[in-house]
Amino acid sequence: MRKDPIVEEIHKFREAHARKFNYDIDAIFADLQRKQAKRKKLADLKPVKPLLPCVAEKRAVYGTKRPKKT
């Protein structure tokens, strides 16, 4: 399997980051949370209301019978 240089770079970064915290997973996690809190606006994604209604919204609820045509 061919080695991807980008993946290799990520592995090196993770190894260096883990080594910095003596491979303590709690300390690593706390550091990542601290960094994420500083960059809060990057991950502030809110659901967007669709401009058009969904087609499925107008259909009957699952398990109900359709009205008979006369």
Secondary structure, 3 states (H helix, E strand, C coil): CCCCHHHHHHHHHHHHHHHHCCCCHHHHHHHHHHHHHHCHHHHCCCCCCCCCCCHHHHCCCCCCCCCCCC
